[in-house]
Amino acid sequence: MNALGLLPILATVVMETEDQSDEQADGAQSAPFVAAESTEVDSMLKPVDWVREHSKFTFSGSLDTLFMGVVGGDGADSATGMDATLIFEHPLLSRSWDKHLTLYGRLRYRSGLWNQAPAALGPSIGTAWGVIDGFNDVGFEIPDFFLRQLFPSKDLELRYGQMVIDSQLDGQPVGGAKSAFHNRAFASNPAAAFPRLGAGATIAWDPDGPWDLVYALTTVQGSESGDQVDFKFSSSNFFQALQFSYSFPGDDPGPRRLQLMLWHSDEAPESDKAPGEGLSLTYSHRFDDPITSAFCRIAYASGEVSEASLIVVGGITAERSEKEVVGIGIGIGEGNLTNNWNGVVEGFYRRSIGDHGSAAINGQLLVGEGFNDSGSVRLLLGASARVSF
């Protein structure tokens, strides 16, 4: 299937969870979808708004679809995928000392459409790390199903249950693959060996002062299948992380934050990869209009469990209008097992459509050693769309 041929006719719909990292995406989507802007989607979601208003559950959901096509090498390659997510939260018990105890859950279905899933393009090209964060072909999963207890007087938050552990770690203000950059150099961190979903626990301390602290622990191997819920630490092999953050005083021209994460991962059972450890240092800055946010990161890893052993990246986003956001990022790093150097420059344009829709166009210029087929340069184009509620 020709990569460029599908771009003009992509008319897919994207739906995703409204976590903190993805809320920015609701504010921008791409120009070819302007004609679709109407009140039809908003009208369809009115029953959902009514149920949410009259239910004891707080919930949100989204549907995301993505097309990606590769230009360069010995031929064109393409992939299309979808991600449907539902998040819910429910307060537990009614005693006063339990009023801050809640149950949090996230259900997700991911699949390729027509051909392969977008996550398969990285291995197909031969990149040192993934060209997209998520959008794989794993089917139904329960990434999060945990208890969250707040202690406001102590400035503490505890979580215990099944979770994706990096939701509280190594964050940056630009957002994830469903709201901004696709490449894992920006949307995640290839030099951190975050395990898949599994039994875990976190404790976060966020006092009124400039410092905050997060400690996270989870099993290395994760749950046996994505559709099970695992509250039991059935293994002594763990991933652990400790994160220190400092928020600079004042907000002129905007909030600034320095963040250091240290991590260690034991060897996974039935794996021949050696244990690893590493660190990630991130500086982020939020601005007023037109530039909205920026970040830079340097991360290092040893052992064999991470995709990259060293990576340096930076990204920036800006508002073109009330409904449009653009961004550009640049990164370079060394593959962990191959020692091949890869570089990426990525730009995106996102436009909102009504209150619940958005669409985007992304482009990645990939340069590196060890690519499959011939040549060391690839152009990767992506088009996506979303509906969220």
C-alpha positions in Angstrom: 0.0 0.0 0.0 1.5 3.4 -1.0 2.2 5.6 2.0 1.5 9.0 0.2 -1.7 7.7 -1.5 -3.6 7.3 1.7 -2.7 10.6 3.4 -5.3 12.8 1.5 -8.1 10.3 2.1 -7.6 9.6 5.8 -10.9 10.1 7.5 -10.5 8.3 10.7 -11.7 9.1 14.2 -9.5 9.1 17.3 -10.6 8.6 20.9 -8.4 8.6 23.9 -8.3 9.0 27.7 -8.2 12.4 29.0 -5.2 12.0 31.3 -3.1 15.0 32.2 -0.5 14.3 29.5 -3.1 14.2 26.7 -5.5 17.1 27.6 -3.4 19.5 25.5 -4.3 17.6 22.3 -7.9 18.6 22.7 -6.9 22.1 21.6 -5.6 21.4 18.1 -6.2 19.4 14.9 -5.3 19.5 11.2 -6.6 21.7 8.4 -8.0 19.0 6.0 -10.6 18.3 8.7 -11.9 21.8 9.1 -14.9 21.0 6.9 -16.0 18.3 9.4 -16.4 20.8 12.2 -20.0 20.9 13.2 -22.4 20.3 16.1 -23.0 16.6 15.0 -20.4 15.1 17.3 -21.5 17.3 20.2 -25.1 16.3 19.8 -24.2 12.6 19.7 -22.4 12.9 23.0 -25.2 14.6 24.9 -26.5 11.3 26.3 -23.0 10.6 27.6 -22.9 14.0 29.3 -26.3 13.3 30.9 -25.2 9.9 32.3 -22.0 11.3 33.6 -23.8 14.2 35.3 -26.3 11.8 37.1 -24.0 8.9 37.9 -21.8 8.5 40.9 -19.0 7.5 38.6 -16.7 10.1 37.0 -15.7 8.8 33.6 -14.3 9.9 30.3 -13.3 8.2 27.0 -11.8 8.6 23.6 -11.2 7.0 20.3 -8.0 7.6 18.3 -7.1 6.5 14.9 -3.7 7.0 13.2 -2.2 6.4 9.7 1.5 6.4 9.2 3.5 6.1 6.0 7.2 5.7 5.4 9.0 7.4 2.5 12.6 6.2 1.7 14.6 3.0 1.7 13.7 0.3 -0.9 10.0 1.0 -0.9 7.1 2.6 0.9 5.5 1.1 4.0 2.4 2.1 5.9 0.4 1.2 9.0 -3.0 2.1 10.5 -4.2 1.7 14.0 -6.8 2.6 16.6 -6.9 3.1 20.3 -10.2 3.2 22.2 -10.0 4.0 25.9 -12.5 4.4 28.8 -11.5 5.9 32.2 -13.6 5.8 35.3 -13.2 6.9 38.9 -15.5 6.1 41.9 -15.3 7.2 45.5 -15.3 4.3 48.0 -17.0 4.1 51.4 -18.7 7.0 53.2 -16.8 7.4 56.5 -15.1 10.7 56.9 -11.6 9.3 57.1 -12.2 7.4 53.8 -13.6 10.3 51.8 -10.3 10.6 49.9 -10.2 6.9 48.9 -11.2 6.3 45.2 -11.1 3.5 42.7 -9.5 4.4 39.4 -9.7 2.3 36.3 -8.7 2.5 32.6 -9.9 0.1 29.9 -8.2 0.1 26.5 -8.4 -1.6 23.1 -5.6 -1.3 20.6 -5.5 -2.8 17.1 -4.1 -2.4 13.7 -6.5 -1.6 10.9 -6.3 -3.1 7.4 -2.6 -3.9 7.6 0.0 -3.7 10.4 -0.2 -1.5 13.5 1.9 1.7 13.6 4.1 0.4 16.3 5.5 -2.2 13.8 7.1 0.5 11.7 10.0 1.1 14.0 11.3 -2.5 13.8 10.4 -2.5 10.0 12.6 0.5 9.5 15.3 -0.6 12.0 15.2 2.4 14.3 16.9 2.2 17.7 13.6 3.0 19.4 9.9 3.2 18.5 8.6 5.8 16.0 5.3 5.9 17.8 4.4 5.5 21.5 1.5 3.1 21.8 -0.7 2.2 18.8 0.3 -1.5 18.9 -1.8 -4.6 18.2 -2.3 -6.0 21.7 -6.1 -5.9 21.7 -8.0 -5.4 25.0 -6.1 -4.4 28.1 -6.7 -3.0 31.6 -3.7 -0.7 32.0 -4.9 0.8 35.3 -7.1 -0.6 38.1 -5.9 0.7 41.4 -6.9 2.3 44.7 -5.9 5.9 45.3 -5.8 7.3 48.8 -5.2 11.0 49.5 -3.9 12.4 52.8 -4.3 16.2 52.2 -3.0 17.1 55.7 0.2 15.2 54.9 0.4 16.2 51.2 0.6 12.5 50.3 -1.0 10.3 47.7 -0.8 6.6 47.7 -1.7 4.2 44.9 -1.9 0.4 44.9 -3.1 -2.1 42.4 -2.5 -2.7 38.7 -1.0 0.3 36.9 1.2 1.6 34.2 3.9 2.9 36.5 5.3 5.8 34.3 2.0 7.8 34.6 3.6 9.6 37.6 7.2 9.5 36.4 9.4 11.4 33.9 6.7 13.7 32.7 7.0 16.8 30.5 4.4 19.5 29.5 4.3 18.9 25.8 2.2 15.8 26.0 2.1 12.2 24.7 1.7 10.6 21.3 -2.0 11.3 21.2 -1.7 15.0 21.9 1.6 16.1 20.4 4.7 14.3 19.2 4.5 10.6 18.0 8.2 9.5 18.3 9.1 7.9 21.6 12.1 10.2 22.0 9.6 12.9 22.8 6.4 11.1 23.8 8.1 8.8 26.3 11.7 8.0 27.2 13.6 5.2 25.3 16.4 5.4 27.9 14.0 4.3 30.7 13.0 0.7 31.0 9.4 1.2 32.2 7.7 -2.2 32.3 4.3 -3.0 31.0 1.2 -2.9 33.2 1.3 -5.0 36.3 0.9 -4.9 40.1 2.5 -1.8 41.6 2.5 0.9 44.2 3.5 4.6 44.3 3.8 7.2 47.0 3.9 10.9 46.0 4.7 13.7 48.4 3.8 17.2 47.1 4.0 19.9 49.8 3.4 23.6 49.3 7.1 24.3 48.9 9.0 24.0 45.6 10.1 20.3 46.1 8.1 17.2 45.4 9.0 13.5 45.5 7.7 10.2 44.0 8.7 6.6 44.7 7.4 3.9 42.5 7.6 0.1 42.6 6.2 -2.5 40.2 6.8 -6.1 39.0 9.2 -6.3 36.0 7.3 -8.9 34.0 3.9 -7.3 34.4 0.6 -9.2 34.2 0.4 -12.4 32.3 -2.3 -11.1 30.0 -3.5 -7.5 29.3 -7.1 -8.3 30.2 -6.4 -9.5 33.8 -6.2 -7.4 36.9 -3.2 -8.3 39.1 -2.9 -7.0 42.7 -0.4 -9.5 43.8 3.4 -9.0 43.8 4.0 -12.6 42.5 7.7 -12.0 41.8 10.8 -10.6 43.6 12.0 -9.0 40.4 11.0 -5.3 40.4 11.3 -2.0 38.7 11.9 0.9 41.1 12.1 4.6 40.5 12.8 7.6 42.7 12.0 11.1 41.3 12.9 14.5 42.7 11.3 17.6 41.3 11.9 21.3 41.9 9.5 24.1 40.8 11.2 27.4 40.5 9.6 30.3 42.4 7.6 32.8 40.5 5.7 32.4 37.2 7.2 35.1 35.0 7.2 34.3 32.1 5.8 30.9 33.2 6.2 27.9 35.6 9.6 26.3 35.4 10.4 22.8 36.6 13.6 20.7 37.0 13.1 16.9 37.4 15.5 14.1 38.2 14.4 10.5 38.0 16.6 7.5 39.1 15.6 4.0 38.2 16.6 0.4 38.5 15.2 -2.7 36.9 15.9 -6.3 37.8 16.2 -9.0 35.2 12.8 -10.1 33.9 12.0 -13.8 34.4 12.6 -15.9 31.3 14.6 -13.0 29.8 18.3 -13.1 28.7 18.6 -9.3 29.2 20.8 -8.1 32.0 19.4 -5.8 34.8 19.7 -2.1 34.2 19.6 1.3 35.8 19.6 4.8 34.7 18.8 8.5 35.2 16.7 11.1 33.4 17.1 14.9 33.9 14.3 17.0 32.5 13.8 20.8 32.4 10.4 22.1 31.4 8.8 25.5 31.0 5.2 26.6 30.4 4.6 29.9 28.7 1.8 32.3 27.9 0.5 32.7 24.3 1.8 32.1 21.7 4.5 29.7 22.9 2.8 27.3 25.3 5.4 24.9 26.6 9.0 23.6 26.1 11.2 20.9 27.5 14.7 19.4 27.2 15.9 16.1 28.5 19.1 14.1 28.8 18.8 10.4 29.9 21.3 7.7 30.4 20.9 3.9 30.9 23.1 0.9 31.5 22.3 -2.8 31.2 20.2 -4.3 28.5 16.6 -3.6 29.4 16.1 -0.1 27.8 15.8 0.8 24.1 18.5 3.5 24.2 21.6 3.9 26.3 21.8 7.7 25.9 19.3 10.2 24.5 19.2 14.0 24.3 15.9 15.6 23.2 14.0 18.9 23.2 10.6 20.1 22.1 8.5 23.2 21.9 4.8 23.9 21.2 2.9 27.1 20.3 -0.6 28.2 19.6 -1.3 29.6 16.1 -4.9 30.4 17.1 -7.5 29.4 19.7 -8.0 26.1 17.9 -4.5 25.4 16.4 -1.3 24.2 18.0 2.0 23.5 16.3 5.2 21.9 17.7 8.7 20.9 16.7 11.2 18.6 18.4 14.7 17.4 17.8 16.5 14.4 19.4 19.6 12.2 19.1 20.5 9.0 20.9 22.4 5.7 20.9 20.7 2.4 20.7 21.3 0.2 23.7 22.0 -3.2 22.2 23.1 -2.1 18.7 25.1 1.0 19.6 23.7 2.6 16.5 23.2 6.4 16.6 19.7 7.7 15.5 18.4 11.2 15.2 14.9 12.6 14.7 13.3 15.9 13.9 9.5 15.9 14.2 6.9 18.6 13.7 3.1 18.5 14.1 0.0 20.6 13.5 -3.2 19.9 15.5 -6.6 21.5 15.2 -9.7 21.2 17.4 -13.0 20.3 15.9 -16.0 21.4 18.0 -15.9 20.5 21.7 -15.0 16.9 21.4 -13.0 16.4 18.2 -9.6 17.1 16.9 -7.2 16.0 14.0 -3.5 16.3 13.4 -0.7 15.9 10.9 2.8 14.8 12.0 6.1 14.5 10.1 9.3 12.8 11.2 12.7 13.0 9.6 14.7 10.0 10.7 18.4 9.8 10.3 20.5 6.9 11.6 22.8 3.9 11.4 21.6 0.4 11.1 18.4 1.0 9.1 17.0 -1.9 7.2 17.2 -1.9 3.4 19.4 0.9 1.9 20.0 4.4 3.0 20.2 6.2 6.4 17.3 8.7 6.0 13.6 8.1 6.2 10.6 10.4 6.1 7.6 9.3 8.2 4.3 11.0 7.7 1.3 10.6 10.0 -2.4 11.7 10.1 -4.7 11.2 13.1 -8.1 12.1 14.4 -9.8 11.9 17.7 -13.2 12.1 19.4 -13.2 12.4 23.2 -15.8 12.9 25.9 
